[in-house]
Amino acid sequence: MLTLMVLGILLGMKHALEPDHLVAVSTMLHKERRLTPALRVGATWGLGHTTTLALGVLFLFLLKVPLQEDRLIYFEAPVALMLLLLGIKAIYDLFTAGREIYFHAHDGLTHAHTFRLFDPEQRHFRSYFIGLVHGLAGSGAMMLLLAGEFPSIWEALIYTVLFGVGSVVGMTLVSCGIALPFIASQQKPRLYQGLTLLSACASLFLGGQIVWEIVHA
């Protein structure tokens, strides 16, 4: 059992390195100016990911729902949509800086205001939600199959939580590595824009590739 638990943590850390996870997090971190908030984004992503897996294990054990391996690819559909939306948002941020101008009148005076279409204070909530969406994709779905082989729901949940711990640790470290180039390039507009555009294009490409694989499955 101890071996399986350690394996769960290691697999969780490896799970954080999957391409769709790296690309998704890169589109979320391009606006971070400091490392600590970036690490929190990765950690909340991992927590959301773990939440979905734990709920999936409960669903399998309590409702005795059979899970067929050939159907796992359809779990990728929400991830594909999320990657496409993240890519579009990153491009939007690149060309508009996430701000718009509107005119407001009061007391007989008209003046301009700016507002953020995407509130940066909600980034951790968004990161958690994106983690939820990614929970049952890739090797996360395979982990769900493995959890279904445990003799009791408690063993399966413990394994799932440890897998989630590995995911949180792994994604936090990954977020550090991804955020550093964006932070370092803040004073170099061309480089910063190039990195942001690269992450956006990678997100759109990977999202489109997953859609293609689902359609031709």
N, CA, C and O of each residue as an XYZ file, in Angstrom:
868
protein
N       0.830     -1.212      0.000
C       0.000      0.000      0.000
C       0.868      1.268      0.000
O       0.588      2.232     -0.712
N       1.939      1.237      0.826
C       2.828      2.390      0.881
C       3.434      2.684     -0.481
O       3.570      3.841     -0.880
N       3.797      1.613     -1.192
C       4.372      1.786     -2.528
C       3.376      2.462     -3.463
O       3.743      3.347     -4.237
N       2.116      2.044     -3.389
C       1.087      2.632     -4.239
C       0.863      4.097     -3.900
O       0.628      4.916     -4.788
N       0.936      4.427     -2.617
C       0.728      5.811     -2.212
C       1.849      6.711     -2.731
O       1.604      7.806     -3.237
N       3.081      6.226     -2.595
C       4.223      6.989     -3.120
C       4.098      7.120     -4.638
O       4.374      8.174     -5.211
N       3.679      6.034     -5.268
C       3.480      6.059     -6.715
C       2.422      7.080     -7.098
O       2.548      7.761     -8.116
N       1.372      7.187     -6.278
C       0.320      8.160     -6.551
C       0.863      9.582     -6.577
O       0.518     10.363     -7.464
N       1.711      9.923     -5.608
C       2.296     11.262     -5.563
C       3.194     11.511     -6.779
O       3.129     12.569     -7.406
N       4.030     10.523     -7.099
C       4.944     10.685     -8.232
C       4.182     10.802     -9.552
O       4.546     11.604    -10.412
N       3.128     10.004     -9.711
C       2.329     10.085    -10.939
C       1.594     11.417    -11.015
O       1.410     11.975    -12.097
N       1.175     11.920     -9.857
C       0.525     13.225     -9.838
C       1.465     14.327    -10.294
O       1.066     15.220    -11.041
N       2.714     14.267     -9.844
C       3.691     15.255    -10.268
C       3.977     15.139    -11.762
O       4.116     16.146    -12.456
N       4.062     13.905    -12.248
C       4.280     13.687    -13.683
C       3.079     14.187    -14.485
O       3.228     14.719    -15.585
N       1.890     14.007    -13.915
C       0.661     14.425    -14.586
C       0.668     15.928    -14.865
O       0.120     16.377    -15.871
N       1.288     16.700    -13.977
C       1.334     18.149    -14.157
C       2.120     18.560    -15.390
O       1.978     19.686    -15.868
N       2.949     17.661    -15.913
C       3.811     17.986    -17.045
C       3.166     17.696    -18.396
O       3.814     17.859    -19.430
N       1.912     17.273    -18.409
C       1.262     16.986    -19.691
C       1.086     18.274    -20.492
O       0.847     19.334    -19.914
N       1.204     18.188    -21.828
C       1.200     19.389    -22.672
C       0.007     20.304    -22.469
O       0.165     21.524    -22.427
N      -1.204     19.726    -22.341
C      -2.385     20.584    -22.196
C      -2.340     21.377    -20.899
O      -2.834     22.503    -20.844
N      -1.748     20.796    -19.848
C      -1.623     21.504    -18.586
C      -0.607     22.642    -18.702
O      -0.859     23.758    -18.249
N       0.524     22.352    -19.305
C       1.566     23.368    -19.465
C       1.060     24.551    -20.287
O       1.295     25.710    -19.944
N       0.367     24.237    -21.369
C      -0.130     25.295    -22.247
C      -1.201     26.118    -21.550
O      -1.190     27.346    -21.622
N      -2.130     25.440    -20.872
C      -3.206     26.160    -20.188
C      -2.649     27.114    -19.140
O      -3.068     28.268    -19.058
N      -1.704     26.631    -18.342
C      -1.144     27.471    -17.288
C      -0.347     28.627    -17.873
O      -0.356     29.726    -17.318
N       0.341     28.395    -18.981
C       1.126     29.479    -19.585
C       0.227     30.629    -20.034
O       0.626     31.791    -19.946
N      -0.991     30.321    -20.517
C      -1.900     31.391    -20.939
C      -2.456     32.157    -19.748
O      -2.902     33.295    -19.891
N      -2.430     31.530    -18.561
C      -2.913     32.216    -17.362
C      -1.836     33.055    -16.694
O      -2.148     33.985    -15.951
N      -0.582     32.738    -16.947
C       0.510     33.377    -16.210
C       1.167     34.529    -16.955
O       2.051     35.187    -16.408
N       0.752     34.786    -18.193
C       1.480     35.786    -18.969
C       1.315     37.205    -18.419
O       2.093     38.090    -18.776
N       0.317     37.440    -17.556
C       0.111     38.780    -17.017
C       0.643     38.933    -15.596
O       0.547     40.011    -15.010
N       1.199     37.867    -15.043
C       1.713     37.948    -13.681
C       3.029     38.729    -13.651
O       3.907     38.523    -14.489
N       3.146     39.613    -12.689
C       4.349     40.431    -12.547
C       5.232     39.964    -11.390
O       6.384     40.384    -11.273
N       4.692     39.100    -10.544
C       5.454     38.605     -9.402
C       5.318     37.088     -9.323
O       4.352     36.511     -9.823
N       6.288     36.462     -8.695
C       6.338     35.010     -8.673
C       5.311     34.403     -7.716
O       4.713     33.374     -8.029
N       5.101     35.024     -6.560
C       4.195     34.436     -5.565
C       2.773     34.242     -6.092
O       2.222     33.155     -5.918
N       2.145     35.251     -6.735
C       0.815     35.023     -7.301
C       0.812     33.927     -8.363
O      -0.164     33.190     -8.500
N       1.901     33.825     -9.110
C       1.995     32.785    -10.140
C       1.983     31.399     -9.505
O       1.346     30.481    -10.020
N       2.693     31.250     -8.382
C       2.706     29.964     -7.684
C       1.321     29.621     -7.164
O       0.919     28.457     -7.174
N       0.597     30.625     -6.712
C      -0.766     30.387     -6.224
C      -1.694     29.929     -7.342
O      -2.588     29.110     -7.129
N      -1.469     30.470     -8.537
C      -2.264     30.035     -9.693
C      -2.055     28.542     -9.939
O      -3.015     27.800    -10.149
N      -0.800     28.110     -9.912
C      -0.515     26.689    -10.108
C      -1.109     25.826     -9.015
O      -1.638     24.749     -9.289
N      -1.024     26.297     -7.764
C      -1.547     25.518     -6.641
C      -3.065     25.389     -6.711
O      -3.604     24.310     -6.464
N      -3.763     26.482     -7.046
C      -5.224     26.409     -7.126
C      -5.661     25.559     -8.313
O      -6.692     24.890     -8.255
N      -4.876     25.585     -9.394
C      -5.158     24.680    -10.516
C      -5.114     23.232    -10.029
O      -6.009     22.443    -10.332
N      -4.073     22.889     -9.275
C      -3.943     21.532     -8.754
C      -5.082     21.157     -7.822
O      -5.543     20.016     -7.841
N      -5.545     22.100     -7.005
C      -6.664     21.830     -6.098
C      -7.947     21.559     -6.879
O      -8.713     20.658     -6.537
N      -8.174     22.343     -7.924
C      -9.352     22.103     -8.761
C      -9.282     20.749     -9.433
O     -10.279     20.031     -9.514
N      -8.112     20.408     -9.911
C      -7.873     19.121    -10.555
C      -8.174     17.972     -9.593
O      -8.821     16.994     -9.968
N      -7.701     18.096     -8.350
C      -7.914     17.063     -7.342
C      -9.386     16.942     -6.982
O      -9.881     15.838     -6.754
N     -10.089     18.066     -6.930
C     -11.520     18.051     -6.619
C     -12.295     17.205     -7.624
O     -13.129     16.384     -7.243
N     -12.013     17.412     -8.906
C     -12.710     16.646     -9.945
C     -12.420     15.157     -9.831
O     -13.328     14.333     -9.947
N     -11.161     14.811     -9.606
C     -10.810     13.396     -9.493
C     -11.491     12.748     -8.288
O     -11.991     11.628     -8.394
N     -11.518     13.434     -7.150
C     -12.156     12.886     -5.955
C     -13.651     12.682     -6.182
O     -14.210     11.663     -5.777
N     -14.292     13.641     -6.822
C     -15.712     13.493     -7.128
C     -15.943     12.352     -8.115
O     -16.935     11.629     -8.016
N     -15.023     12.194     -9.069
C     -15.138     11.095    -10.028
C     -15.032      9.741     -9.347
O     -15.771      8.817     -9.685
N     -14.111      9.614     -8.381
C     -13.971      8.358     -7.636
C     -15.233      8.061     -6.837
O     -15.703      6.923     -6.826
N     -15.786      9.069     -6.168
C     -17.032      8.879     -5.418
C     -18.160      8.433     -6.348
O     -18.957      7.558     -6.008
N     -18.208      9.048     -7.517
C     -19.241      8.716     -8.495
C     -19.127      7.254     -8.922
O     -20.130      6.548     -9.021
N     -17.904      6.810     -9.172
C     -17.691      5.425     -9.606
C     -18.081      4.421     -8.519
O     -18.738      3.419     -8.800
N     -17.675      4.695     -7.286
C     -17.895      3.734     -6.212
C     -19.330      3.749     -5.689
O     -19.914      2.693     -5.450
N     -19.892      4.928     -5.512
C     -21.221      5.012     -4.908
C     -22.320      4.631     -5.880
O     -23.298      3.991     -5.493
N     -22.168      5.017     -7.142
C     -23.205      4.723     -8.137
C     -22.875      3.485     -8.973
O     -23.677      3.061     -9.804
N     -21.689      2.909     -8.748
C     -21.275      1.705     -9.474
C     -21.358      1.899    -10.983
O     -21.829      1.026    -11.712
N     -20.894      3.056    -11.433
C     -20.956      3.372    -12.858
C     -19.744      2.772    -13.560
O     -18.610      3.063    -13.181
N     -19.963      1.940    -14.574
C     -18.823      1.364    -15.299
C     -18.134      2.423    -16.162
O     -18.790      3.280    -16.754
N     -16.819      2.350    -16.224
C     -16.040      3.304    -17.014
C     -15.280      2.541    -18.077
O     -14.416      1.719    -17.770
N     -15.609      2.821    -19.341
C     -14.981      2.120    -20.452
C     -13.801      2.935    -20.977
O     -13.911      4.138    -21.214
N     -12.669      2.251    -21.153
C     -11.449      2.939    -21.551
C     -11.575      3.623    -22.902
O     -10.990      4.685    -23.114
N     -12.339      3.024    -23.825
C     -12.451      3.615    -25.159
C     -13.307      4.881    -25.164
O     -13.373      5.582    -26.174
N     -13.963      5.174    -24.039
C     -14.776      6.387    -23.940
C     -14.019      7.539    -23.285
O     -14.543      8.650    -23.198
N     -12.805      7.292    -22.828
C     -12.065      8.309    -22.092
C     -11.728      9.516    -22.952
O     -11.571     10.623    -22.438
N     -11.616      9.308    -24.264
C     -11.238     10.420    -25.134
C     -12.269     11.538    -25.100
O     -11.937     12.699    -25.341
N     -13.534     11.190    -24.800
C     -14.583     12.208    -24.775
C     -14.467     13.110    -23.555
O     -15.068     14.184    -23.521
N     -13.702     12.685    -22.554
C     -13.425     13.557    -21.421
C     -12.542     14.730    -21.828
O     -12.434     15.725    -21.111
N     -11.906     14.591    -23.009
C     -11.005     15.642    -23.474
C     -11.756     16.820    -24.094
O     -11.170     17.887    -24.280
N     -13.035     16.650    -24.415
C     -13.792     17.703    -25.098
C     -13.822     19.016    -24.309
O     -13.544     20.066    -24.888
N     -14.151     18.999    -23.000
C     -14.131     20.270    -22.261
C     -12.743     20.908    -22.229
O     -12.615     22.133    -22.240
N     -11.705     20.068    -22.189
C     -10.336     20.583    -22.186
C     -10.037     21.290    -23.500
O      -9.422     22.356    -23.511
N     -10.476     20.694    -24.612
C     -10.259     21.319    -25.917
C     -10.924     22.687    -25.973
O     -10.324     23.661    -26.427
N     -12.169     22.753    -25.510
C     -12.881     24.033    -25.501
C     -12.168     25.049    -24.613
O     -12.044     26.220    -24.971
N     -11.705     24.593    -23.461
C     -11.007     25.494    -22.541
C      -9.718     26.020    -23.162
O      -9.408     27.204    -23.030
N      -8.969     25.160    -23.832
C      -7.722     25.596    -24.468
C      -7.987     26.622    -25.566
O      -7.245     27.595    -25.704
N      -9.033     26.407    -26.335
C      -9.379     27.365    -27.390
C      -9.757     28.720    -26.791
O      -9.347     29.766    -27.295
N     -10.541     28.691    -25.713
C     -10.944     29.942    -25.065
C      -9.748     30.656    -24.433
O      -9.642     31.881    -24.502
N      -8.856     29.889    -23.820
C      -7.668     30.493    -23.209
C      -6.753     31.118    -24.256
O      -6.171     32.180    -24.034
N      -6.635     30.441    -25.405
C      -5.823     30.997    -26.485
C      -6.396     32.300    -27.005
O      -5.665     33.260    -27.251
N      -7.721     32.326    -27.173
C      -8.388     33.548    -27.644
C      -8.228     34.668    -26.623
O      -7.970     35.816    -26.986
N      -8.379     34.332    -25.359
C      -8.237     35.342    -24.303
C      -6.821     35.908    -24.251
O      -6.637     37.111    -24.064
N      -5.814     35.037    -24.417
C      -4.432     35.508    -24.385
C      -4.167     36.485    -25.531
O      -3.467     37.481    -25.350
N      -4.725     36.200    -26.707
C      -4.560     37.105    -27.845
C      -5.293     38.416    -27.581
O      -4.796     39.494    -27.907
N      -6.481     38.310    -26.985
C      -7.238     39.518    -26.619
C      -6.414     40.380    -25.660
O      -6.296     41.591    -25.848
N      -5.850     39.751    -24.641
C      -5.035     40.486    -23.667
C      -3.820     41.124    -24.336
O      -3.413     42.231    -23.981
N      -3.250     40.422    -25.298
C      -2.046     40.913    -25.967
C      -2.315     42.209    -26.719
O      -1.488     43.121    -26.707
N      -3.463     42.290    -27.370
C      -3.747     43.447    -28.215
C      -4.579     44.528    -27.530
O      -4.680     45.641    -28.046
N      -5.166     44.228    -26.401
C      -5.986     45.231    -25.713
C      -5.530     45.490    -24.285
O      -6.011     46.420    -23.637
N      -4.602     44.668    -23.789
C      -4.125     44.773    -22.401
C      -5.244     44.551    -21.408
O      -5.144     44.956    -20.250
N      -6.330     43.896    -21.866
C      -7.435     43.579    -20.973
C      -8.243     44.787    -20.551
O      -9.028     44.703    -19.606
N      -8.066     45.934    -21.244
C      -8.791     47.139    -20.840
C      -9.643     47.653    -21.995
O      -9.319     47.472    -23.169
N     -10.738     48.298    -21.622
C     -11.564     48.999    -22.581
C     -11.926     50.350    -21.989
O     -11.853     50.545    -20.776
N     -12.309     51.264    -22.834
C     -12.669     52.603    -22.394
C     -14.160     52.821    -22.631
O     -14.685     52.480    -23.691
N     -14.822     53.381    -21.654
C     -16.211     53.748    -21.853
C     -16.414     55.146    -21.267
O     -15.657     55.595    -20.407
N     -17.457     55.819    -21.755
C     -17.726     57.189    -21.322
C     -18.917     57.194    -20.381
O     -19.920     56.513    -20.593
N     -18.763     57.986    -19.339
C     -19.760     58.023    -18.286
C     -20.099     59.480    -17.973
O     -19.206     60.324    -17.896
N     -21.379     59.774    -17.793
C     -21.799     61.145    -17.527
C     -22.518     61.233    -16.190
O     -23.407     60.433    -15.898
N     -22.130     62.199    -15.390
C     -22.871     62.509    -14.173
C     -22.563     63.947    -13.774
O     -21.484     64.465    -14.065
N     -23.505     64.577    -13.115
C     -23.375     65.986    -12.730
C     -23.108     66.888    -13.926
O     -22.408     67.895    -13.821
N     -23.680     66.505    -15.065
C     -23.523     67.322    -16.255
C     -22.171     67.209    -16.928
O     -21.900     67.931    -17.887
N     -21.313     66.315    -16.445
C     -19.983     66.152    -17.024
C     -19.837     64.760    -17.627
O     -20.336     63.780    -17.073
N     -19.153     64.678    -18.759
C     -18.876     63.393    -19.408
C     -17.378     63.147    -19.361
O     -16.586     64.001    -19.757
N     -16.999     61.985    -18.879
C     -15.584     61.652    -18.830
C     -15.393     60.164    -19.081
O     -16.350     59.390    -19.047
N     -14.167     59.776    -19.328
C     -13.852     58.395    -19.699
C     -13.444     57.590    -18.475
O     -12.827     58.107    -17.543
N     -13.805     56.310    -18.503
C     -13.376     55.347    -17.494
C     -12.741     54.161    -18.214
O     -13.048     53.892    -19.375
N     -11.864     53.465    -17.525
C     -11.341     52.201    -18.037
C     -11.743     51.102    -17.085
O     -11.868     51.323    -15.881
N     -11.944     49.918    -17.624
C     -12.246     48.778    -16.770
C     -11.579     47.550    -17.342
O     -11.301     47.475    -18.539
N     -11.324     46.590    -16.477
C     -10.724     45.327    -16.907
C     -11.823     44.343    -17.236
O     -12.675     44.035    -16.403
N     -11.791     43.854    -18.464
C     -12.776     42.859    -18.855
C     -12.568     41.578    -18.060
O     -13.530     40.884    -17.732
N     -11.318     41.263    -17.752
C     -11.002     40.090    -16.950
C     -10.323     40.568    -15.674
O      -9.154     40.952    -15.694
N     -11.054     40.545    -14.569
C     -10.554     41.043    -13.291
C      -9.396     40.177    -12.805
O      -9.576     38.977    -12.600
N      -8.204     40.760    -12.614
C      -7.060     39.958    -12.169
C      -7.259     39.371    -10.786
O      -6.612     38.382    -10.440
N      -8.150     39.963     -9.975
C      -8.388     39.439     -8.636
C      -9.109     38.095     -8.676
O      -9.135     37.373     -7.679
N      -9.692     37.759     -9.822
C     -10.394     36.490     -9.955
C      -9.523     35.397    -10.564
O     -10.028     34.324    -10.896
N      -8.230     35.649    -10.715
C      -7.390     34.701    -11.423
C      -7.295     33.365    -10.693
O      -7.185     32.320    -11.334
N      -7.337     33.386     -9.361
C      -7.239     32.140     -8.627
C      -8.524     31.327     -8.762
O      -8.488     30.098     -8.835
N      -9.657     32.026     -8.794
C     -10.916     31.326     -9.039
C     -10.911     30.706    -10.423
O     -11.337     29.564    -10.594
N     -10.429     31.457    -11.428
C     -10.366     30.924    -12.789
C      -9.415     29.740    -12.859
O      -9.690     28.752    -13.540
N      -8.300     29.844    -12.155
C      -7.337     28.752    -12.155
C      -7.948     27.490    -11.546
O      -7.744     26.390    -12.058
N      -8.690     27.646    -10.465
C      -9.356     26.507     -9.829
C     -10.363     25.881    -10.794
O     -10.434     24.658    -10.919
N     -11.139     26.724    -11.474
C     -12.141     26.227    -12.407
C     -11.487     25.491    -13.575
O     -11.973     24.442    -13.996
N     -10.393     26.031    -14.097
C      -9.697     25.375    -15.204
C      -9.123     24.041    -14.742
O      -9.113     23.074    -15.505
N      -8.645     23.979    -13.500
C      -8.190     22.712    -12.936
C      -9.315     21.698    -12.862
O      -9.108     20.513    -13.123
N     -10.513     22.164    -12.506
C     -11.682     21.276    -12.483
C     -11.913     20.657    -13.859
O     -12.156     19.456    -13.981
N     -11.834     21.494    -14.887
C     -12.089     21.022    -16.252
C     -11.050     19.993    -16.678
O     -11.381     19.019    -17.354
N      -9.796     20.202    -16.287
C      -8.714     19.311    -16.700
C      -8.662     18.018    -15.887
O      -7.904     17.110    -16.230
N      -9.447     17.917    -14.822
C      -9.314     16.802    -13.897
C      -9.438     15.422    -14.503
O      -8.698     14.513    -14.126
N     -10.359     15.248    -15.435
C     -10.623     13.917    -15.983
C     -10.022     13.720    -17.365
O     -10.412     12.805    -18.090
N      -9.079     14.569    -17.730
C      -8.454     14.437    -19.049
C      -7.078     13.803    -18.916
O      -6.477     13.810    -17.842
N      -6.593     13.260    -20.014
C      -5.249     12.702    -20.051
C      -5.061     11.562    -19.067
O      -5.923     10.693    -18.934
N      -3.926     11.572    -18.377
C      -3.650     10.491    -17.435
C      -4.522     10.585    -16.188
O      -4.572      9.644    -15.396
N      -5.218     11.724    -16.002
C      -6.172     11.823    -14.908
C      -7.296     10.819    -15.083
O      -7.740     10.207    -14.112
N      -7.762     10.645    -16.316
C      -8.804      9.660    -16.593
C      -8.283      8.244    -16.363
O      -9.003      7.393    -15.841
N      -7.040      7.992    -16.748
C      -6.446      6.675    -16.501
C      -6.296      6.412    -15.005
O      -6.452      5.281    -14.544
N      -5.992      7.470    -14.254
C      -5.901      7.338    -12.810
C      -7.254      6.957    -12.224
O      -7.332      6.195    -11.261
N      -8.323      7.496    -12.815
C      -9.672      7.169    -12.370
C      -9.960      5.685    -12.589
O     -10.589      5.035    -11.754
N      -9.494      5.160    -13.718
C      -9.644      3.729    -13.975
C      -8.898      2.906    -12.930
O      -9.412      1.907    -12.427
N      -7.682      3.339    -12.612
C      -6.877      2.625    -11.627
C      -7.531      2.673    -10.250
O      -7.531      1.677     -9.526
N      -8.086      3.827     -9.887
C      -8.735      3.968     -8.584
C      -9.919      3.016     -8.455
O     -10.232      2.545     -7.362
N     -10.577      2.735     -9.585
C     -11.708      1.818     -9.563
C     -11.318      0.390     -9.240
O     -12.185     -0.436     -8.952
N     -10.019      0.081     -9.283
C      -9.546     -1.264     -8.988
C      -9.257     -1.472     -7.502
O      -9.002     -2.598     -7.075
N      -9.295     -0.396     -6.711
C      -9.046     -0.546     -5.282
C     -10.214     -1.271     -4.615
O     -11.357     -1.101     -5.039
N      -9.954     -2.074     -3.581
C     -11.018     -2.846     -2.941
C     -12.015     -2.005     -2.160
O     -13.158     -2.426     -1.977
N     -11.609     -0.813     -1.688
C     -12.532      0.014     -0.914
C     -12.472      1.456     -1.389
O     -11.481      1.901     -1.968
N     -13.549      2.168     -1.134
C     -13.623      3.561     -1.554
C     -12.612      4.416     -0.804
O     -12.101      5.394     -1.350
N     -12.318      4.057      0.447
C     -11.381      4.842      1.241
C      -9.965      4.744      0.694
O      -9.253      5.747      0.636
N      -9.554      3.560      0.299
C      -8.239      3.399     -0.298
C      -8.149      4.167     -1.614
O      -7.134      4.794     -1.920
N      -9.236      4.103     -2.384
C      -9.255      4.821     -3.658
C      -9.169      6.330     -3.445
O      -8.471      7.028     -4.180
N      -9.890      6.832     -2.425
C      -9.866      8.265     -2.153
C      -8.505      8.714     -1.638
O      -8.017      9.779     -2.016
N      -7.893      7.911     -0.781
C      -6.558      8.257     -0.279
C      -5.573      8.332     -1.433
O      -4.771      9.261     -1.521
N      -5.644      7.338     -2.321
C      -4.757      7.332     -3.483
C      -5.018      8.572     -4.346
O      -4.081      9.203     -4.836
N      -6.293      8.914     -4.526
C      -6.658     10.067     -5.346
C      -6.140     11.365     -4.744
O      -5.621     12.228     -5.452
N      -6.286     11.492     -3.431
C      -5.808     12.699     -2.752
C      -4.292     12.822     -2.878
O      -3.776     13.916     -3.110
N      -3.576     11.708     -2.727
C      -2.118     11.748     -2.857
C      -1.706     12.065     -4.295
O      -0.738     12.788     -4.528
N      -2.446     11.521     -5.246
C      -2.225     11.871     -6.650
C      -2.432     13.377     -6.821
O      -1.678     14.048     -7.525
N      -3.484     13.893     -6.152
C      -3.751     15.326     -6.222
C      -2.648     16.149     -5.576
O      -2.281     17.209     -6.082
N      -2.120     15.665     -4.464
C      -1.005     16.367     -3.816
C       0.180     16.466     -4.776
O       0.817     17.512     -4.898
N       0.457     15.357     -5.449
C       1.530     15.382     -6.442
C       1.244     16.377     -7.548
O       2.151     17.062     -8.022
N      -0.034     16.462     -7.968
C      -0.415     17.410     -9.014
C      -0.232     18.846     -8.549
O       0.245     19.693     -9.304
N      -0.614     19.123     -7.290
C      -0.466     20.477     -6.749
C       1.006     20.867     -6.686
O       1.386     21.956     -7.115
N       1.835     19.966     -6.146
C       3.270     20.250     -6.044
C       3.873     20.423     -7.440
O       4.617     21.370     -7.695
N       3.543     19.497     -8.332
C       4.089     19.554     -9.683
C       3.681     20.816    -10.411
O       4.518     21.462    -11.042
N       2.402     21.184    -10.338
C       1.949     22.364    -11.060
C       2.475     23.645    -10.433
O       2.694     24.627    -11.142
N       2.681     23.657     -9.131
C       3.277     24.828     -8.491
C       4.699     25.045     -9.003
O       5.092     26.171     -9.310
N       5.465     23.959     -9.090
C       6.833     24.062     -9.616
C       6.826     24.439    -11.094
O       7.647     25.239    -11.543
N       5.895     23.858    -11.841
C       5.777     24.180    -13.264
C       5.438     25.650    -13.449
O       5.985     26.313    -14.331
N       4.526     26.166    -12.609
C       4.129     27.567    -12.707
C       5.321     28.488    -12.487
O       5.440     29.534    -13.125
N       6.201     28.085    -11.576
C       7.414     28.874    -11.336
C       8.254     28.951    -12.611
O       8.697     30.030    -13.006
N       8.469     27.807    -13.248
C       9.275     27.771    -14.458
C       8.655     28.539    -15.612
O       9.365     29.165    -16.399
N       7.320     28.492    -15.716
C       6.638     29.179    -16.815
C       6.575     30.681    -16.569
O       6.743     31.476    -17.494
N       6.333     31.066    -15.319
C       6.146     32.487    -15.012
C       7.442     33.296    -15.126
O       7.406     34.467    -15.504
N       8.574     32.688    -14.806
C       9.830     33.434    -14.775
C      10.165     34.134    -16.104
O      10.556     35.301    -16.083
N      10.025     33.459    -17.260
C      10.317     34.181    -18.519
C       9.382     35.361    -18.751
O       9.815     36.398    -19.254
N       8.087     35.220    -18.387
C       7.159     36.333    -18.558
C       7.523     37.502    -17.633
O       7.485     38.663    -18.042
N       7.875     37.181    -16.387
C       8.255     38.223    -15.439
C       9.535     38.918    -15.891
O       9.638     40.143    -15.826
N      10.508     38.135    -16.346
C      11.794     38.698    -16.766
C      11.670     39.568    -18.011
O      12.485     40.464    -18.229
N      10.652     39.306    -18.829
C      10.516     40.041    -20.092
C       9.554     41.228    -19.988
O       9.230     41.849    -21.000
N       9.098     41.547    -18.780
C       8.159     42.650    -18.619
C       8.712     43.966    -19.161
O       7.953     44.790    -19.673
N      10.023     44.173    -19.053
C      10.632     45.415    -19.533
C      11.137     45.302    -20.966
O      11.789     46.215    -21.474
N      10.838     44.187    -21.611
C      11.227     43.980    -23.007
C       9.976     43.650    -23.806
O       9.676     42.475    -24.021
N       9.238     44.669    -24.252
C       7.922     44.477    -24.874
C       7.893     43.464    -26.005
O       6.980     42.642    -26.081
N       8.888     43.518    -26.885
C       8.893     42.601    -28.032
C       8.990     41.152    -27.581
O       8.269     40.288    -28.080
N       9.878     40.895    -26.641
C      10.051     39.535    -26.134
C       8.806     39.077    -25.388
O       8.348     37.947    -25.556
N       8.268     39.962    -24.568
C       7.062     39.632    -23.812
C       5.895     39.312    -24.755
O       5.183     38.328    -24.557
N       5.709     40.141    -25.767
C       4.626     39.908    -26.722
C       4.835     38.612    -27.486
O       3.881     37.890    -27.775
N       6.095     38.318    -27.814
C       6.380     37.070    -28.516
C       6.062     35.849    -27.668
O       5.500     34.874    -28.166
N       6.417     35.897    -26.394
C       6.112     34.776    -25.496
C       4.616     34.600    -25.315
O       4.109     33.479    -25.306
N       3.912     35.717    -25.173
C       2.457     35.651    -25.000
C       1.785     35.091    -26.249
O       0.888     34.253    -26.158
N       2.225     35.556    -27.411
C       1.654     35.064    -28.663
C       1.970     33.583    -28.846
O       1.132     32.828    -29.338
N       3.164     33.164    -28.459
C       3.544     31.758    -28.563
C       2.644     30.881    -27.693
O       2.199     29.822    -28.135
N       2.376     31.313    -26.466
C       1.520     30.523    -25.579
C       0.089     30.487    -26.103
O      -0.584     29.462    -25.993
N      -0.382     31.596    -26.671
C      -1.736     31.643    -27.219
C      -1.870     30.703    -28.422
O      -2.844     29.958    -28.528
N      -0.893     30.744    -29.317
C      -0.935     29.881    -30.503
C      -0.831     28.410    -30.114
O      -1.496     27.561    -30.708
N       0.003     28.104    -29.116
C       0.125     26.728    -28.652
C      -1.196     26.230    -28.075
O      -1.574     25.077    -28.284
N      -1.897     27.102    -27.348
C      -3.183     26.732    -26.769
C      -4.220     26.471    -27.859
O      -4.965     25.494    -27.793
N      -4.265     27.347    -28.860
C      -5.212     27.171    -29.964
C      -4.892     25.913    -30.768
O      -5.795     25.171    -31.154
N      -3.604     25.677    -31.020
C      -3.202     24.505    -31.790
C      -3.557     23.215    -31.058
O      -4.130     22.297    -31.644
N      -3.214     23.153    -29.776
C      -3.476     21.932    -29.018
C      -4.970     21.702    -28.852
O      -5.439     20.568    -28.939
N      -5.722     22.778    -28.611
C      -7.175     22.634    -28.519
C      -7.768     22.114    -29.819
O      -8.630     21.236    -29.806
N      -7.303     22.660    -30.950
C      -7.788     22.186    -32.251
C      -7.390     20.747    -32.521
O      -8.163     19.984    -33.101
N      -6.190     20.373    -32.104
C      -5.732     18.996    -32.295
C      -6.609     18.010    -31.512
O      -6.948     16.942    -32.021
N      -6.974     18.366    -30.280
C      -7.826     17.488    -29.478
C      -9.195     17.351    -30.115
O      -9.763     16.259    -30.141
N      -9.736     18.462    -30.635
C     -11.033     18.403    -31.323
C     -10.948     17.458    -32.517
O     -11.850     16.650    -32.739
N      -9.864     17.559    -33.284
C      -9.658     16.686    -34.442
C      -9.638     15.220    -34.025
O     -10.252     14.379    -34.682
N      -8.939     14.910    -32.942
C      -8.839     13.523    -32.476
C     -10.199     13.006    -32.005
O     -10.527     11.840    -32.226
N     -10.982     13.855    -31.364
C     -12.303     13.422    -30.884
C     -13.229     13.157    -32.067
O     -13.950     12.159    -32.089
N     -13.205     14.051    -33.040
C     -14.091     13.910    -34.218
C     -13.757     12.637    -34.989
O     -14.654     11.987    -35.528
N     -12.472     12.276    -35.048
C     -12.051     11.108    -35.822
C     -11.837      9.865    -34.961
O     -11.233      8.890    -35.408
N     -12.326      9.905    -33.746
C     -12.173      8.735    -32.878
C     -13.078      7.593    -33.318
O     -13.076      6.530    -32.697
